[in-house]
Amino acid sequence: MRVRLDLAYDGTAFSGWAAQPALRTVQGELTAALTTILRSAAPVRVTVAGRTDAGVHARGQVAHVDLDLEAWAALPGRSDRDPGVALVSRLGGILPHDVVVHRAQPAPPGFDARFSATERRYLYRIADVEAVRDPLRRHDTVWWRRPLDVEAMDEAARSLVGLRDFAAFCKQREGATTVRTLLDFSWSRLPDGVLAATVRADAFCHSMVRALVGAVVPVGEGRRPADWPRALQDRRDRAAGIHVMPPHGLSLEEVVYPADAQLADRAVVTRARRPPA
């Protein structure tokens, strides 16, 4: 059976999501914990909605694992708890404190954490000289030494929205498309003065969000005109002059899925456009 996991993590001390030899990763920690709890002879494979880079956080990450029915049923042990509740509790006792699984439940037919998703929503936080710099949020907010014009940044960001080729903002992979539908890219200043970017798309290529943010920051500084990021988009390779922003200001906030009856069809369509993991 397939089980959906909803989780969050502080990416500060991780070398990203994907398991890598001799490095601490979110996938590595979660796989080890699941393998221990399920007493699996082989490492439990975990499929995630979006692979985050080193230092990037997640508040609304989604993953799935495939389990034997017997293993699922055995999770509560002698208690009368629901297996999903038992799994969350047992993971909480094994996982380090910078990873939390909030929910585990049987996935509907056709569900795939990666390929069934219709959109991902990210948040990027910058504290410029006008913002209150909270040292307790130094791990999820980038401190910027210059004042930023949030209205100019918002204008530049919104010009990039739509179905486009984002090769100029992506670290390309061989055989992978860089065409994406950017659903929202907007900026606002929060009550404490922090600038927050909302970035939503059907999917993102490697380092795309941080490159998009890096393309509009010079506009906010007044060093580039508002149409500069849009002009870069005409390039078919990584655009020079874009500063890829630090990872710790970025957080995956939400992964959106269609109605249950549409999950399988969505996965088929997405697989046709994306390379295998």
C-alpha positions in Angstrom: 0.0 0.0 0.0 1.1 3.6 -0.6 1.4 5.9 2.4 1.4 9.7 2.1 3.7 11.6 4.6 3.4 15.3 5.3 6.5 16.7 6.9 8.6 19.7 7.7 12.2 20.4 8.3 14.8 23.0 9.2 17.3 22.7 6.3 20.2 24.5 8.1 22.2 21.4 9.0 21.3 19.3 5.9 23.0 18.9 2.6 19.7 19.0 0.9 16.9 16.5 0.6 18.5 13.8 -1.6 20.5 11.0 0.0 24.3 11.4 -0.6 27.2 9.2 0.7 28.8 10.6 3.9 26.5 13.6 4.0 23.5 14.3 6.3 20.3 14.7 4.2 16.6 14.7 5.0 16.0 11.7 2.8 18.8 9.8 4.6 17.4 10.5 8.0 13.8 9.7 7.1 14.8 6.5 5.2 16.9 5.3 8.2 14.0 6.0 10.6 11.5 4.2 8.5 13.7 1.2 7.9 14.3 0.8 11.6 10.6 1.2 12.5 9.4 -1.2 9.8 12.3 -3.6 10.4 12.9 -3.7 6.7 15.7 -5.8 5.3 16.3 -3.1 2.6 16.3 0.7 3.0 12.7 2.0 2.6 12.5 4.1 -0.6 11.0 7.6 0.0 9.7 9.6 -3.0 9.3 13.4 -2.4 7.3 16.1 -4.1 10.3 18.4 -4.5 14.0 17.9 -3.8 15.2 20.9 -1.8 18.8 22.1 -2.0 21.3 22.3 0.9 20.1 24.8 3.5 16.6 25.1 2.1 13.7 24.6 4.5 10.3 23.0 4.2 7.1 23.6 6.1 4.7 21.8 3.7 6.8 19.0 2.1 5.0 15.8 0.9 6.5 12.3 0.3 5.2 8.8 -0.1 6.4 5.3 0.7 5.2 1.9 -0.4 4.6 -0.6 2.5 3.4 -4.1 2.9 -0.2 -4.2 4.3 1.1 -6.4 7.2 3.8 -3.9 8.1 1.2 -1.1 8.1 -1.2 -3.1 10.3 1.5 -3.9 12.8 2.5 -0.3 13.5 0.2 0.2 16.5 1.6 -2.9 18.2 -0.6 -3.7 21.2 -2.3 -0.3 21.2 -5.6 0.6 19.5 -4.1 3.6 17.7 -4.6 4.2 14.0 -1.5 2.9 12.1 -0.8 6.4 10.7 -1.0 8.0 14.2 1.3 5.2 15.5 3.8 5.8 12.6 4.0 9.6 13.3 4.5 8.9 17.0 7.3 6.4 16.4 9.0 8.6 13.9 8.9 11.4 16.4 10.9 9.2 18.8 13.6 8.5 16.2 14.0 11.4 13.9 16.2 14.3 14.9 14.5 17.5 16.1 15.0 19.3 12.8 12.7 16.9 10.9 9.0 16.4 11.9 6.5 14.2 10.2 3.1 15.7 10.9 0.8 13.1 9.3 0.9 9.6 7.7 -2.1 8.2 6.0 -3.0 5.8 3.2 -2.8 7.5 -0.1 -5.7 7.5 -2.6 -5.4 5.4 -5.7 -3.0 6.9 -8.3 -1.3 9.2 -5.8 2.4 10.0 -6.5 4.0 12.6 -4.2 6.1 14.0 -7.1 4.2 13.4 -10.3 0.6 14.0 -9.1 1.3 17.5 -7.8 -0.2 20.4 -9.7 1.9 23.2 -8.0 4.5 24.0 -5.4 4.5 27.2 -3.3 7.7 28.7 -1.9 8.4 31.6 0.4 11.6 33.7 0.3 12.4 36.2 3.1 14.8 39.1 3.0 15.4 41.7 5.8 16.8 44.8 4.3 17.8 47.9 6.3 14.2 48.9 6.8 13.2 45.6 8.4 13.4 44.5 12.0 16.3 42.0 12.1 15.2 39.2 14.4 18.2 37.1 15.4 15.8 34.2 16.2 14.9 34.0 12.5 18.4 34.3 11.2 18.2 30.8 9.8 15.2 31.5 7.5 15.7 35.2 6.6 18.5 36.7 4.5 19.9 40.0 5.9 20.5 42.5 3.1 22.7 45.6 3.6 20.9 47.9 1.1 17.3 49.2 1.1 15.0 47.5 -1.4 12.1 48.9 -3.3 9.4 46.3 -2.8 7.0 47.8 -5.4 9.7 47.7 -8.1 10.6 44.1 -7.2 6.9 43.2 -7.4 6.5 44.8 -10.8 9.6 43.0 -12.1 8.5 39.6 -10.6 5.0 39.7 -12.0 6.3 40.2 -15.5 7.8 36.7 -15.4 4.5 34.9 -14.7 3.2 32.5 -17.3 4.1 29.4 -19.3 7.6 30.1 -20.4 11.1 28.6 -20.9 13.0 29.4 -17.7 16.4 28.2 -19.0 17.9 31.6 -18.0 17.1 30.9 -14.4 17.9 27.2 -14.1 20.9 25.0 -13.6 20.1 22.7 -16.5 20.1 18.9 -16.4 20.8 16.9 -19.6 17.5 15.8 -21.2 15.4 17.8 -18.8 12.9 20.5 -20.0 13.2 24.0 -18.5 9.6 25.0 -19.6 7.5 25.7 -16.5 4.2 27.5 -15.7 5.0 30.2 -13.2 1.6 30.8 -11.5 2.6 33.6 -9.1 5.7 35.6 -8.3 4.9 38.5 -6.1 6.5 40.6 -3.3 5.1 42.2 -0.2 6.5 43.8 3.0 5.4 42.1 6.2 4.4 44.1 9.3 8.0 43.7 10.7 9.4 45.1 7.5 10.7 41.8 6.1 10.3 41.4 2.3 8.5 38.2 1.4 8.3 36.6 -2.0 5.5 34.2 -2.9 6.6 31.9 -5.8 4.2 29.3 -7.2 4.6 27.0 -10.2 3.6 23.7 -11.5 7.2 22.6 -10.9 10.7 24.1 -10.5 14.0 23.2 -12.0 17.3 23.3 -10.1 17.9 26.6 -8.2 15.2 28.3 -10.2 13.5 30.0 -7.2 16.7 31.5 -5.8 17.7 32.6 -9.3 14.3 34.3 -9.9 14.7 36.2 -6.6 18.3 37.1 -7.5 17.1 38.6 -10.8 14.7 41.0 -9.1 16.8 42.1 -6.1 19.0 44.4 -8.4 15.7 46.0 -9.5 14.9 46.6 -5.8 18.3 48.2 -5.3 17.7 50.5 -8.2 20.7 49.1 -10.2 18.5 47.5 -12.9 15.3 48.6 -14.6 12.0 46.7 -13.9 12.1 45.1 -17.3 15.6 43.6 -16.9 14.5 40.2 -15.5 11.9 39.8 -18.3 14.6 40.6 -20.9 16.8 37.9 -19.5 14.1 35.3 -20.1 14.7 35.4 -23.8 18.0 33.6 -23.2 18.2 29.8 -23.8 20.9 29.2 -21.2 21.8 30.3 -17.7 21.9 34.1 -17.8 25.1 35.8 -16.7 24.6 38.5 -14.1 22.0 36.7 -12.0 23.1 36.2 -8.4 21.6 33.0 -7.1 20.4 34.0 -3.6 21.4 32.2 -0.4 19.4 29.0 0.3 18.4 29.7 3.9 15.9 32.4 3.0 13.8 29.8 1.1 11.1 27.5 2.3 8.8 25.1 0.6 5.4 26.0 2.1 2.9 23.9 0.2 2.4 21.2 -2.4 -1.0 21.2 -4.1 -2.7 18.1 -5.6 -5.9 17.7 -7.7 -9.0 15.8 -6.6 -8.5 12.1 -5.9 -10.1 11.1 -9.1 -7.6 13.1 -11.1 -4.4 12.0 -9.4 -3.5 9.1 -11.7 -4.1 11.2 -14.9 -2.1 14.1 -13.5 0.8 11.7 -12.8 0.7 10.3 -16.4 0.8 13.8 -17.9 3.7 15.0 -15.6 5.8 11.9 -16.3 5.6 12.6 -20.0 7.2 15.9 -19.4 9.7 15.2 -16.6 12.7 12.9 -16.5 12.6 10.1 -13.9 14.1 10.9 -10.5 
